[in-house]
Amino acid sequence: MPQGLSRSQELIASMRLFTGLVLAVCAAGLVFWGITTPDRTPPDFAGTSAGDVEAGALVFAAGGCASCHKAPDASAENKLVLAGGHAFPSDFGTFYAPNISPDPQAGIGQWTQDEFAVALTKGVSPEGAHYYPAFPYAAYSKMTAQDVVDLFAYMKTLPTAQTPSRDHDVGFPFSIRRTLGVWKHLFVSDDYHITGTLSPEVERGRYLTEALAHCTECHTERNALGGLNTGRWLAGAPNPSGKGRIPNITPSDLDWSEADLIAYFTSGFTPDYDSAGGEMAEVIENLALLPAEDRAALAAYLQAVPAIP
């Protein structure tokens, strides 16, 4: 304390300092609480028609829902039984796909359309907890309301599964789900990465790549916090499994023609007569179910993105 202050003045100064620190901590706590509070506001469905099951089947295929949520040992005929259990290793722990079948106890059979939409586009459970971003809601946040409604209608028609969802294997501090609110604040946006004047075909390809089919979630590397490194958009990334690398699909490395890309998305065959393998084989299986115009739109988008070596 400065010389000359009385004992009472020193006490008053100390109390003011303490009060200031307490107020600062409380203010920081309120800011943290506000940022990390899960957003449970449903999307605006104004003008959206009732769910179309056939259209929802195409949304389901484009999103690759079965690829992640079918049981790990499911055979082809059981791929629509979304019992979950598939493991997704990462630097933060191992995540397990949950049961999202229409089963009322083990799955999502009791969810409302609004709860489904909030989970899909905001990464928040019906109970109000943040989902981990192994669930690609950062991409799905850009989905149209109609696609959400159609997907919900289709998923209600799928077989039920009574397999309980498995808990994630995530240690402290990543086990504190509340902190995911900060992660969302930093890395989740419903803005598109590729902007500017685009043709309708490229716009559709952008929607498929950046939102519905979430290609960016695998083909873009991540930073130390697990957010996408947008400066390396679609330029490839380490495989979370530790085996190999997910390829660069910008024009720098992927120099195929538009026709080559469309053929690959349809059949899985490359211009060199190789074929898609691993998880990409399932992606191709899903893309082949989409209208030909969608595969052409994907190809147009990939040829329009900046080349990144």
Secondary structure, 3 states (H helix, E strand, C coil): CCCCCCHHHHHHHHHHHHHHHHHHHHHHHHHHHHHHCCCCCCCCCCCCCCCCHHHHHHHHHHHCHHHHHCCCCCCHHHCCCCCCCCEEEECCEEEECCCCCCCCCCCCCCCCHHHHHHHHHHCECCCCCECCCCCCHHHHCCCCHHHHHHHHHHHCCCCCCCCCCCCCECCCCCCCHHHHHHHHHHHCCCCCCCCCCCCHHHHHHHHHHHHHCCCHHHHECECCCCCECHHHCCCEEECCCCCCEECCCCCCCCCCCHHHHHHHHHHCECCCCCECCHHHHHHHHHHCCCCHHHHHHHHHHHHHCCCCC
